[in-house]
Amino acid sequence: MFYNYEFKVGLQNTPSILNNNMIYTLLHNATIVNRGEEFTGSILIHKQTIVDVFRDEVPETFLQKNTRIIDCSGKYVIPGVIDDQVHFREPGLTHKGSIASESKAAIAGGITSYMEMPNVNPQTTTIELLEQKFDIASHSSYANYSFYLGATNTNIDQLRALDPTLTCGVKVFMGSSTGNMLVDNPEALKQIFSDVRIPVATHCEDEQIIQTNLAFYKQKYGDDIPIAFHPTIRSREACFASSKLAYDLAKKYNTRLHILHLSTADEMLLLESGLVTNKQITAEVCVHHLWFNAHDYETKGAFIKWNPAIKDEADRIALFEALLDDRIDVVATDHAPHTIEEKTGVYTKAASGGPLVQHSLLAMLEFYKQGIISLPRIIHKMCHAPADLFQIKKRGYIEKGFFADLVILNLSAQTKVTPQSLLYACNWSPFTNYTFSSKIEKTIINGSIVYENGCVSDTLQAMALEFNR
């Protein structure tokens, strides 16, 4: 059964469902984008798995009555997007979003797998709490899932006990955070960087620099600081100092470091170009840092208030250059919904973060249409590289034997972002009223169509991610 969320009216426009007598599904005559190339072909799916990829004619036996054939002529098929940084707000913050609501939005955006962050309530800083999140997702997630364990100044024993085949990584807040997840004790950082043997993902902003800057502007403006000063308060100096610290620790202790949501040209000096599989230190950029610049605060205000802050146009250009020359490895979202009420008000009260998973792929396709980045490179940065970086088992590619996580794209159709089209629980988007020049027609997870032309299946097909470590 599919619910139509485009119009919020239940069971209208219900697409056809695969007949139980049909053994195979064939995505026929698609333009397939995979491993750096585009070619016309067909993809054969059986149950959860890709059985074969045909570049030429499909064997006649698969064109018979036991195969459901989906004509993809004129359409593109790509691997499902893997988002390595989201905040789905469950448990404890479900007035902003939940694993169910935000993963629905994710599959509508072509994201088939996500890795979710620990700053919920209670914070995910013990293996017991981590297991509870996996349990919630097993009953409610629409996309494949994994969860980070959050580091603190005192939980090194929990980090050492993680199963590397089941946990995506450890999250270290080396900057402003809530509760006790700001890791600022030098001995704790030493233990984390020396002892953790799965990816250590860092939020890098220097807290002391930020607080000094904030105090200066509060003295001048009180709480009603003009939003234009956000990138001055959460400054490039704060970002670089913290990223350099993480870089130096990783080099010293041979840590598998992944630096999240880079935002400045300065930080690009720390990164090296190359294959993600050959790197000890990798990096991520988020869609909002590629799309917006500091001038957009004039019209968007706190609705583009993120941490780290969106900075100057020169920084945006430098991030794109680093993405194109493989110093930056992954494109993600840092999807972090807040209610409209939480995003409004004076500067010191307006929350940082915003919803992005429903439109991140569409946004990157706009850059493709503008000639800035090739389609195969988008697929590499959003699908292949996350799979390789985290060593995800049998996902991220269109390959025989891999799970059938796929997205069917229509690059000739449009998608207008309206309040009625949003699946986020917070019901707003920084892209509202923007019309994208591409459309996500279908999302397939583990061999089943879970999203089709504005409709989301109410049958959960998602699985926990596993890692080849």
Long-range contacts (C-beta under 8 A, 24 or more apart in sequence): 1-457, 1-458, 1-459, 2-452, 2-455, 2-456, 2-457, 2-458, 3-455, 3-456, 3-457, 3-458, 4-454, 4-455, 5-104, 5-108, 5-421, 5-423, 5-454, 5-455, 5-456, 6-420, 6-421, 6-454, 6-455, 7-420, 7-454, 8-420, 13-453, 13-454, 13-455, 14-455, 15-449, 15-452, 15-453, 15-455, 18-68, 18-448, 18-449, 19-68, 21-66, 22-66, 22-67, 22-68, 23-66, 23-67, 24-51, 24-62, 24-66, 24-67, 24-68, 25-67, 25-68, 25-70, 25-447, 26-58, 26-62, 26-63, 26-67, 26-68, 26-69, 26-70, 27-70, 27-72, 27-77, 27-406, 27-408, 28-58, 28-69, 28-70, 28-71, 28-72, 28-73, 29-71, 29-72, 29-73, 30-72, 30-73, 30-75, 30-76, 30-77, 30-408, 31-72, 31-75, 31-76, 31-77, 32-76, 32-77, 32-78, 32-398, 33-76, 33-77, 33-78, 33-375, 33-376, 33-379, 34-78, 34-79, 34-379, 34-397, 34-398, 34-399, 35-376, 35-384, 35-397, 36-376, 36-380, 37-376, 38-76, 38-375, 38-376, 42-72, 43-77, 43-398, 43-404, 43-406, 45-404, 45-444, 45-447, 46-447, 47-447, 48-403, 48-404, 48-446, 48-447, 49-401, 49-402, 49-403, 49-404, 49-447, 50-398, 50-399, 50-400, 50-401, 50-402, 50-403, 50-404, 51-400, 52-400, 53-398, 53-399, 53-400, 70-408, 70-442, 72-408, 74-410, 74-412, 75-408, 75-409, 75-410, 75-441, 76-375, 76-408, 76-409, 76-410, 76-411, 77-398, 77-406, 77-407, 77-408, 77-409, 78-110, 78-379, 78-383, 78-398, 78-406, 78-407, 78-409, 79-112, 79-379, 79-383, 79-384, 79-395, 79-396, 79-397, 79-398, 79-405, 79-406, 79-407, 80-110, 80-111, 80-112, 80-113, 80-383, 80-395, 80-396, 80-405, 80-406, 80-407, 80-443, 80-444, 80-445, 81-109, 81-110, 81-111, 81-112, 81-113, 81-360, 81-361, 81-382, 81-383, 81-407, 82-111, 82-112, 82-113, 82-114, 82-115, 82-382, 82-383, 82-386, 82-387, 82-392, 82-395, 82-396, 83-111, 83-113, 83-114, 83-115, 83-332, 83-333, 83-335, 83-357, 83-360, 83-382, 83-386, 84-114, 84-115, 84-168, 84-201, 84-258, 84-284, 84-330, 84-332, 84-386, 84-389, 84-390, 85-115, 85-117, 85-201, 85-260, 85-261, 85-284, 85-286, 85-332, 85-333, 85-334, 85-335, 86-114, 86-115, 86-116, 86-117, 86-332, 86-333, 86-334, 86-335, 86-336, 86-357, 87-116, 87-117, 87-119, 87-120, 87-334, 87-335, 87-336, 87-337, 87-353, 88-114, 88-116, 88-335, 89-120, 89-337, 90-120, 90-133, 90-136, 91-120, 91-121, 91-122, 91-132, 91-133, 91-136, 92-120, 92-121, 92-122, 93-120, 93-121, 94-425, 95-339, 95-425, 96-337, 96-338, 96-339, 96-342, 96-425, 96-426, 97-337, 97-355, 97-424, 97-425, 97-426, 98-140, 98-425, 99-133, 99-136, 99-137, 99-140, 99-141, 99-145, 100-140, 100-141, 100-142, 101-423, 101-424, 101-425, 102-335, 102-337, 102-355, 102-357, 102-424, 102-425, 103-140, 103-141, 103-142, 103-143, 103-145, 103-462, 104-142, 104-423, 104-456, 105-355, 105-357, 105-358, 105-422, 105-423, 105-424, 106-142, 106-143, 106-335, 106-357, 106-358, 107-142, 107-143, 107-443, 107-445, 107-450, 107-451, 107-456, 108-358, 108-423, 108-440, 108-443, 108-451, 108-454, 108-456, 109-357, 109-358, 109-359, 109-360, 109-361, 109-362, 109-440, 110-361, 110-407, 110-409, 110-440, 110-443, 111-143, 111-357, 111-360, 111-361, 112-143, 112-144, 112-395, 112-405, 112-406, 112-407, 112-443, 112-444, 112-445, 113-143, 113-144, 113-145, 113-146, 113-392, 113-395, 113-405, 113-465, 114-143, 114-144, 114-145, 114-146, 114-357, 115-145, 115-146, 115-147, 115-148, 115-168, 115-169, 115-390, 115-465, 116-145, 116-146, 116-147, 116-148, 117-147, 117-148, 117-150, 117-171, 118-147, 118-148, 118-149, 118-150, 118-171, 118-181, 119-150, 119-173, 119-177, 119-178, 119-179, 119-181, 123-150, 123-178, 123-179, 123-180, 123-181, 124-148, 124-149, 124-150, 125-149, 125-150, 125-151, 125-152, 125-155, 125-158, 125-180, 125-181, 126-155, 126-158, 127-158, 127-161, 127-162, 130-167, 134-464, 137-462, 137-464, 138-464, 139-460, 140-460, 141-460, 141-462, 142-445, 142-450, 142-456, 142-457, 142-460, 142-462, 143-445, 143-462, 144-395, 144-405, 144-445, 144-446, 144-462, 144-463, 144-464, 144-465, 145-462, 145-464, 145-465, 146-464, 146-465, 148-201, 150-181, 151-181, 151-183, 151-188, 151-192, 151-200, 152-180, 152-181, 152-183, 152-188, 153-180, 153-183, 153-184, 153-185, 153-188, 154-180, 154-188, 156-188, 156-191, 156-192, 156-195, 159-192, 159-195, 159-196, 160-195, 160-196, 162-196, 162-198, 164-197, 164-198, 164-467, 164-469, 165-466, 165-467, 165-468, 165-469, 166-464, 166-466, 166-467, 167-198, 167-467, 168-198, 168-199, 168-390, 168-465, 168-467, 169-198, 169-199, 169-200, 169-201, 169-258, 169-390, 170-196, 170-198, 170-199, 170-200, 170-201, 171-201, 171-202, 171-203, 172-200, 172-201, 172-202, 172-203, 172-246, 173-202, 173-203, 174-202, 174-203, 174-204, 174-205, 174-206, 174-242, 174-245, 174-246, 175-203, 175-204, 175-205, 175-206, 175-207, 175-210, 175-238, 175-242, 175-307, 176-205, 176-207, 176-210, 176-234, 176-307, 177-203, 182-207, 189-249, 190-249, 190-253, 193-249, 193-250, 193-252, 193-253, 193-255, 193-257, 194-253, 194-255, 196-255, 197-256, 198-256, 198-467, 198-469, 199-256, 199-257, 199-258, 199-389, 199-390, 200-250, 200-255, 200-256, 200-257, 200-258, 201-258, 201-259, 201-260, 202-242, 202-243, 202-246, 202-257, 202-258, 202-259, 202-260, 203-260, 203-261, 203-307, 204-239, 204-242, 204-243, 204-245, 204-246, 204-259, 204-260, 204-267, 204-308, 205-234, 205-238, 205-239, 205-242, 205-307, 205-308, 206-237, 206-238, 206-239, 206-241, 206-242, 206-245, 209-235, 209-237, 209-238, 209-241, 210-234, 210-235, 210-238, 213-238, 218-348, 221-347, 223-346, 223-347, 223-348, 223-349, 224-346, 224-347, 225-346, 225-347, 225-348, 226-347, 227-297, 227-301, 227-302, 227-305, 227-347, 227-350, 228-294, 228-297, 228-298, 229-347, 230-297, 230-305, 230-309, 230-310, 230-347, 231-294, 231-309, 231-310, 231-311, 231-312, 233-309, 234-307, 234-308, 234-309, 236-263, 236-264, 236-265, 236-266, 236-311, 236-315, 239-263, 239-264, 239-266, 239-267, 239-308, 240-264, 240-266, 240-267, 243-267, 243-270, 244-270, 247-281, 250-280, 250-281, 251-280, 251-281, 254-280, 255-280, 256-280, 257-281, 257-282, 258-282, 258-283, 258-284, 258-330, 258-389, 259-283, 259-284, 260-284, 260-332, 260-334, 261-285, 261-286, 261-289, 261-306, 261-308, 261-332, 261-334, 262-289, 262-308, 262-319, 262-322, 262-328, 263-289, 263-308, 263-309, 263-310, 263-311, 263-315, 263-319, 264-308, 264-311, 264-315, 264-318, 265-314, 265-315, 265-317, 265-318, 265-319, 268-318, 268-319, 268-321, 268-322, 268-327, 268-328, 271-322, 271-327, 271-328, 272-327, 273-325, 273-326, 273-327, 274-326, 275-326, 276-329, 276-330, 276-385, 276-388, 276-389, 277-388, 279-329, 282-329, 282-330, 282-389, 283-322, 283-327, 283-328, 283-329, 283-330, 284-328, 284-329, 284-330, 284-331, 284-332, 285-319, 285-322, 285-323, 285-328, 285-330, 285-331, 285-332, 286-331, 286-332, 286-333, 286-334, 286-356, 287-331, 287-332, 287-333, 287-356, 287-360, 287-363, 287-364, 288-333, 288-334, 288-354, 288-356, 288-430, 289-315, 289-316, 289-319, 290-316, 290-319, 290-320, 290-323, 290-331, 290-363, 290-364, 290-367, 291-363, 292-316, 292-430, 300-430, 302-343, 302-344, 302-345, 302-347, 302-350, 302-351, 303-343, 303-354, 303-428, 303-430, 304-354, 304-430, 305-343, 305-350, 305-351, 305-352, 305-353, 305-354, 306-334, 306-336, 306-352, 306-353, 306-354, 307-352, 307-353, 320-372, 320-373, 323-373, 323-381, 324-373, 324-377, 328-381, 329-381, 329-385, 329-389, 330-381, 330-382, 330-385, 330-386, 330-389, 331-360, 331-364, 331-378, 331-381, 331-382, 332-360, 332-386, 333-357, 333-360, 335-360, 337-424, 337-425, 337-426, 338-426, 339-426, 340-426, 340-427, 340-428, 343-428, 354-429, 354-430, 355-422, 355-424, 355-426, 355-428, 355-429, 355-430, 356-429, 356-430, 358-422, 358-423, 358-424, 358-429, 359-417, 359-429, 359-431, 359-436, 361-407, 361-440, 362-415, 362-436, 362-438, 362-440, 363-431, 363-436, 365-409, 365-411, 365-436, 365-437, 365-438, 366-436, 366-437, 366-438, 369-411, 369-437, 369-438, 390-465, 390-467, 391-467, 391-468, 391-469, 392-465, 392-466, 392-467, 392-468, 393-465, 393-466, 393-467, 393-468, 395-465, 403-446, 403-447, 403-463, 404-444, 404-445, 404-446, 404-447, 405-444, 405-445, 405-446, 406-443, 406-444, 407-440, 407-442, 407-443, 407-444, 408-440, 408-441, 408-442, 408-443, 408-444, 409-438, 409-439, 409-440, 409-441, 410-438, 410-439, 410-441, 411-437, 411-438, 413-438, 413-439, 413-441, 414-438, 414-439, 415-439, 415-440, 421-454, 423-456
